[in-house]
Amino acid sequence: MPIDPHLGPLATLLGTWEGEKGTDLAPSDKADATNRQLATSKYRERMIFEPTGRVDNHEQSIYGLRYSKKAWRIGCEDGFHEEVGYWMWDPASGVLLRSFMPPRGMAVLAGGVAKATDREFILEAKAGSETFGICSSPFLDAEFKTVRYTSAVRILDEDSFSYEEHTYLKIKGRAEIFDHHDENTMRRVNLTR
């Protein structure tokens, strides 16, 4: 089955990917919530991208990938992070969308603009935006409010890409915004079409 040319900059992402050297900079899990420090951990992860085909919103037709991700800290059997969602592209406008939900009580719709041939793109969401926004549960909103999210993706070649994500958090009891930062290089292990 040929790759759908309507996927534009997302076409290379089809398949199953693994990354072994991720770096996670996050708030520590210490009991004293007002004195959380930076915790750095290494992780491995697996991402799966499957085509959705064309999705019609009346006059708009978008194309995309169904997406799932799971991450494990190096040396641990239990996963510490998961996501499910969609990456979509509108060929008419060049708008790129990423909607996802981790099982923590939040949903993110990030967006940007990309041409069909772009090998790098950036997506962003902000709390309070009615278009590219972030919605959180009452606990997360009060304790770890995500105020901004950015994701930069770089296609390295046909079988590898890297990403860098920043989740900017307003943590209860702290004046400064905390930059929760994740990055990894992914290698394709299977092409699913």
C-alpha positions as YAML, in Angstrom:
chain: A
units: angstrom
residues:
- id: 1
  name: MET
  ca: [0.00, 0.00, 0.00]
- id: 2
  name: PRO
  ca: [1.61, 3.32, -1.03]
- id: 3
  name: ILE
  ca: [2.09, 6.16, 1.45]
- id: 4
  name: ASP
  ca: [-0.73, 8.70, 1.19]
- id: 5
  name: PRO
  ca: [0.74, 11.85, -0.42]
- id: 6
  name: HIS
  ca: [-1.89, 13.90, 1.44]
- id: 7
  name: LEU
  ca: [-0.04, 13.29, 4.73]
- id: 8
  name: GLY
  ca: [2.51, 15.94, 3.76]
- id: 9
  name: PRO
  ca: [5.13, 16.44, 6.50]
- id: 10
  name: LEU
  ca: [3.62, 13.57, 8.54]
- id: 11
  name: ALA
  ca: [4.18, 10.87, 5.88]
- id: 12
  name: THR
  ca: [7.60, 9.88, 7.21]
- id: 13
  name: LEU
  ca: [6.16, 9.18, 10.68]
- id: 14
  name: LEU
  ca: [4.14, 6.11, 9.59]
- id: 15
  name: GLY
  ca: [5.12, 2.97, 11.47]
- id: 16
  name: THR
  ca: [6.50, 1.88, 14.83]
- id: 17
  name: TRP
  ca: [9.42, 3.75, 16.37]
- id: 18
  name: GLU
  ca: [11.69, 3.20, 19.36]
- id: 19
  name: GLY
  ca: [14.02, 5.53, 21.21]
- id: 20
  name: GLU
  ca: [16.53, 4.31, 23.78]
- id: 21
  name: LYS
  ca: [18.21, 7.49, 25.03]
- id: 22
  name: GLY
  ca: [15.48, 9.91, 26.04]
- id: 23
  name: THR
  ca: [16.08, 12.57, 28.68]
- id: 24
  name: ASP
  ca: [13.28, 13.72, 30.99]
- id: 25
  name: LEU
  ca: [13.75, 16.86, 33.12]
- id: 26
  name: ALA
  ca: [10.75, 17.02, 35.43]
- id: 27
  name: PRO
  ca: [9.69, 18.10, 38.94]
- id: 28
  name: SER
  ca: [10.86, 15.59, 41.55]
- id: 29
  name: ASP
  ca: [8.36, 13.41, 43.40]
- id: 30
  name: LYS
  ca: [9.55, 14.58, 46.84]
- id: 31
  name: ALA
  ca: [6.90, 14.78, 49.57]
- id: 32
  name: ASP
  ca: [7.49, 18.51, 50.18]
- id: 33
  name: ALA
  ca: [5.49, 19.91, 47.26]
- id: 34
  name: THR
  ca: [6.66, 23.50, 47.83]
- id: 35
  name: ASN
  ca: [10.33, 22.55, 47.49]
- id: 36
  name: ARG
  ca: [10.32, 20.35, 44.38]
- id: 37
  name: GLN
  ca: [13.68, 20.15, 42.66]
- id: 38
  name: LEU
  ca: [14.63, 19.21, 39.13]
- id: 39
  name: ALA
  ca: [14.78, 15.44, 38.58]
- id: 40
  name: THR
  ca: [16.59, 14.10, 35.52]
- id: 41
  name: SER
  ca: [15.94, 10.59, 34.26]
- id: 42
  name: LYS
  ca: [16.75, 8.60, 31.15]
- id: 43
  name: TYR
  ca: [14.01, 6.69, 29.39]
- id: 44
  name: ARG
  ca: [13.17, 4.48, 26.44]
- id: 45
  name: GLU
  ca: [9.94, 4.72, 24.51]
- id: 46
  name: ARG
  ca: [7.83, 3.32, 21.71]
- id: 47
  name: MET
  ca: [5.58, 5.31, 19.36]
- id: 48
  name: ILE
  ca: [3.10, 3.91, 16.85]
- id: 49
  name: PHE
  ca: [1.65, 5.97, 13.98]
- id: 50
  name: GLU
  ca: [-1.16, 4.50, 11.83]
- id: 51
  name: PRO
  ca: [-2.99, 6.27, 8.99]
- id: 52
  name: THR
  ca: [-6.52, 7.56, 9.60]
- id: 53
  name: GLY
  ca: [-7.27, 8.25, 5.95]
- id: 54
  name: ARG
  ca: [-9.17, 11.37, 4.97]
- id: 55
  name: VAL
  ca: [-11.28, 13.07, 7.63]
- id: 56
  name: ASP
  ca: [-13.90, 15.53, 6.38]
- id: 57
  name: ASN
  ca: [-15.03, 18.56, 8.40]
- id: 58
  name: HIS
  ca: [-17.65, 19.80, 5.93]
- id: 59
  name: GLU
  ca: [-15.55, 21.81, 3.41]
- id: 60
  name: GLN
  ca: [-12.25, 20.89, 5.09]
- id: 61
  name: SER
  ca: [-10.45, 17.61, 4.41]
- id: 62
  name: ILE
  ca: [-7.59, 16.67, 6.73]
- id: 63
  name: TYR
  ca: [-5.30, 13.64, 6.74]
- id: 64
  name: GLY
  ca: [-3.46, 12.14, 9.63]
- id: 65
  name: LEU
  ca: [-2.07, 9.50, 11.87]
- id: 66
  name: ARG
  ca: [-3.54, 7.75, 14.89]
- id: 67
  name: TYR
  ca: [-0.84, 7.91, 17.55]
- id: 68
  name: SER
  ca: [0.18, 6.13, 20.75]
- id: 69
  name: LYS
  ca: [3.25, 6.42, 22.93]
- id: 70
  name: LYS
  ca: [4.58, 4.63, 25.99]
- id: 71
  name: ALA
  ca: [7.77, 5.42, 27.93]
- id: 72
  name: TRP
  ca: [9.77, 3.49, 30.55]
- id: 73
  name: ARG
  ca: [12.59, 4.76, 32.76]
- id: 74
  name: ILE
  ca: [15.80, 2.91, 31.96]
- id: 75
  name: GLY
  ca: [16.00, -0.17, 34.19]
- id: 76
  name: CYS
  ca: [12.27, -0.15, 35.09]
- id: 77
  name: GLU
  ca: [9.63, -2.58, 33.86]
- id: 78
  name: ASP
  ca: [6.62, -0.34, 34.52]
- id: 79
  name: GLY
  ca: [5.89, 2.53, 32.18]
- id: 80
  name: PHE
  ca: [5.85, 6.04, 33.62]
- id: 81
  name: HIS
  ca: [4.15, 7.87, 30.74]
- id: 82
  name: GLU
  ca: [1.58, 7.16, 28.01]
- id: 83
  name: GLU
  ca: [-0.23, 9.20, 25.37]
- id: 84
  name: VAL
  ca: [-2.92, 8.54, 22.79]
- id: 85
  name: GLY
  ca: [-4.11, 10.92, 20.12]
- id: 86
  name: TYR
  ca: [-3.82, 12.13, 16.54]
- id: 87
  name: TRP
  ca: [-1.40, 14.05, 14.32]
- id: 88
  name: MET
  ca: [-3.32, 15.70, 11.45]
- id: 89
  name: TRP
  ca: [-2.45, 17.92, 8.47]
- id: 90
  name: ASP
  ca: [-4.66, 20.18, 6.37]
- id: 91
  name: PRO
  ca: [-3.08, 20.34, 2.88]
- id: 92
  name: ALA
  ca: [-5.22, 23.36, 1.88]
- id: 93
  name: SER
  ca: [-4.07, 25.62, 4.74]
- id: 94
  name: GLY
  ca: [-0.84, 23.93, 5.85]
- id: 95
  name: VAL
  ca: [-2.14, 23.73, 9.42]
- id: 96
  name: LEU
  ca: [-0.59, 20.88, 11.40]
- id: 97
  name: LEU
  ca: [-2.45, 19.55, 14.48]
- id: 98
  name: ARG
  ca: [-1.48, 17.27, 17.33]
- id: 99
  name: SER
  ca: [-4.16, 16.28, 19.81]
- id: 100
  name: PHE
  ca: [-3.25, 13.94, 22.67]
- id: 101
  name: MET
  ca: [-4.22, 12.81, 26.14]
- id: 102
  name: PRO
  ca: [-1.92, 11.36, 28.79]
- id: 103
  name: PRO
  ca: [-3.84, 9.40, 31.47]
- id: 104
  name: ARG
  ca: [-3.27, 12.14, 34.05]
- id: 105
  name: GLY
  ca: [-6.41, 14.19, 33.49]
- id: 106
  name: MET
  ca: [-5.43, 16.53, 30.69]
- id: 107
  name: ALA
  ca: [-5.86, 17.04, 26.95]
- id: 108
  name: VAL
  ca: [-3.71, 19.08, 24.57]
- id: 109
  name: LEU
  ca: [-4.45, 20.42, 21.09]
- id: 110
  name: ALA
  ca: [-1.22, 21.89, 19.69]
- id: 111
  name: GLY
  ca: [-0.83, 23.42, 16.27]
- id: 112
  name: GLY
  ca: [1.48, 25.02, 13.78]
- id: 113
  name: VAL
  ca: [1.95, 25.48, 10.06]
- id: 114
  name: ALA
  ca: [4.01, 23.29, 7.72]
- id: 115
  name: LYS
  ca: [4.49, 22.75, 4.00]
- id: 116
  name: ALA
  ca: [4.17, 19.25, 2.55]
- id: 117
  name: THR
  ca: [7.94, 18.94, 2.12]
- id: 118
  name: ASP
  ca: [8.99, 20.33, 5.52]
- id: 119
  name: ARG
  ca: [11.40, 18.17, 7.51]
- id: 120
  name: GLU
  ca: [11.11, 20.30, 10.65]
- id: 121
  name: PHE
  ca: [8.04, 21.74, 12.32]
- id: 122
  name: ILE
  ca: [6.98, 23.25, 15.65]
- id: 123
  name: LEU
  ca: [3.64, 22.84, 17.39]
- id: 124
  name: GLU
  ca: [2.40, 24.94, 20.30]
- id: 125
  name: ALA
  ca: [-0.53, 25.12, 22.73]
- id: 126
  name: LYS
  ca: [-1.34, 27.64, 25.46]
- id: 127
  name: ALA
  ca: [-3.70, 27.51, 28.42]
- id: 128
  name: GLY
  ca: [-6.79, 29.60, 27.73]
- id: 129
  name: SER
  ca: [-6.52, 29.45, 23.93]
- id: 130
  name: GLU
  ca: [-9.75, 28.51, 22.19]
- id: 131
  name: THR
  ca: [-7.91, 27.07, 19.18]
- id: 132
  name: PHE
  ca: [-4.61, 25.49, 20.30]
- id: 133
  name: GLY
  ca: [-5.18, 24.94, 24.01]
- id: 134
  name: ILE
  ca: [-4.70, 22.83, 27.11]
- id: 135
  name: CYS
  ca: [-7.44, 21.45, 29.35]
- id: 136
  name: SER
  ca: [-6.56, 20.03, 32.80]
- id: 137
  name: SER
  ca: [-8.33, 18.28, 35.67]
- id: 138
  name: PRO
  ca: [-9.03, 20.31, 38.85]
- id: 139
  name: PHE
  ca: [-6.02, 18.70, 40.63]
- id: 140
  name: LEU
  ca: [-3.55, 19.45, 37.83]
- id: 141
  name: ASP
  ca: [-4.96, 22.95, 37.35]
- id: 142
  name: ALA
  ca: [-4.37, 23.72, 41.05]
- id: 143
  name: GLU
  ca: [-1.08, 21.88, 41.61]
- id: 144
  name: PHE
  ca: [0.72, 21.60, 38.23]
- id: 145
  name: LYS
  ca: [-1.03, 23.91, 35.78]
- id: 146
  name: THR
  ca: [0.31, 23.53, 32.25]
- id: 147
  name: VAL
  ca: [0.45, 27.07, 30.88]
- id: 148
  name: ARG
  ca: [2.24, 26.34, 27.58]
- id: 149
  name: TYR
  ca: [3.41, 23.35, 25.55]
- id: 150
  name: THR
  ca: [5.81, 23.26, 22.58]
- id: 151
  name: SER
  ca: [7.01, 20.37, 20.44]
- id: 152
  name: ALA
  ca: [9.75, 20.64, 17.81]
- id: 153
  name: VAL
  ca: [10.13, 17.68, 15.42]
- id: 154
  name: ARG
  ca: [13.04, 17.16, 13.04]
- id: 155
  name: ILE
  ca: [12.98, 14.39, 10.41]
- id: 156
  name: LEU
  ca: [16.62, 13.22, 10.25]
- id: 157
  name: ASP
  ca: [16.19, 10.65, 7.46]
- id: 158
  name: GLU
  ca: [13.59, 8.13, 6.29]
- id: 159
  name: ASP
  ca: [14.07, 5.97, 9.39]
- id: 160
  name: SER
  ca: [14.83, 8.44, 12.18]
- id: 161
  name: PHE
  ca: [13.48, 11.62, 13.71]
- id: 162
  name: SER
  ca: [14.14, 13.61, 16.85]
- id: 163
  name: TYR
  ca: [11.87, 15.69, 19.04]
- id: 164
  name: GLU
  ca: [12.19, 18.20, 21.83]
- id: 165
  name: GLU
  ca: [9.18, 19.04, 23.99]
- id: 166
  name: HIS
  ca: [8.70, 21.67, 26.68]
- id: 167
  name: THR
  ca: [5.76, 21.59, 29.08]
- id: 168
  name: TYR
  ca: [5.75, 24.83, 31.07]
- id: 169
  name: LEU
  ca: [4.20, 24.30, 34.50]
- id: 170
  name: LYS
  ca: [2.95, 26.69, 37.17]
- id: 171
  name: ILE
  ca: [3.58, 24.62, 40.30]
- id: 172
  name: LYS
  ca: [1.64, 25.53, 43.43]
- id: 173
  name: GLY
  ca: [3.80, 27.45, 45.89]
- id: 174
  name: ARG
  ca: [6.43, 28.49, 43.30]
- id: 175
  name: ALA
  ca: [6.64, 31.87, 41.60]
- id: 176
  name: GLU
  ca: [8.73, 30.78, 38.60]
- id: 177
  name: ILE
  ca: [7.46, 28.67, 35.71]
- id: 178
  name: PHE
  ca: [8.96, 25.15, 35.63]
- id: 179
  name: ASP
  ca: [10.21, 23.89, 32.25]
- id: 180
  name: HIS
  ca: [9.48, 20.15, 32.07]
- id: 181
  name: HIS
  ca: [11.66, 19.09, 29.14]
- id: 182
  name: ASP
  ca: [11.72, 15.82, 27.17]
- id: 183
  name: GLU
  ca: [13.82, 14.89, 24.15]
- id: 184
  name: ASN
  ca: [14.72, 11.74, 22.23]
- id: 185
  name: THR
  ca: [15.80, 10.39, 18.87]
- id: 186
  name: MET
  ca: [13.47, 7.77, 17.43]
- id: 187
  name: ARG
  ca: [14.36, 4.95, 15.02]
- id: 188
  name: ARG
  ca: [11.80, 3.14, 12.89]
- id: 189
  name: VAL
  ca: [11.51, -0.57, 13.78]
- id: 190
  name: ASN
  ca: [8.51, -1.39, 11.57]
- id: 191
  name: LEU
  ca: [6.69, 0.31, 8.70]
- id: 192
  name: THR
  ca: [2.92, 0.05, 9.13]
- id: 193
  name: ARG
  ca: [0.79, 1.20, 6.24]
...
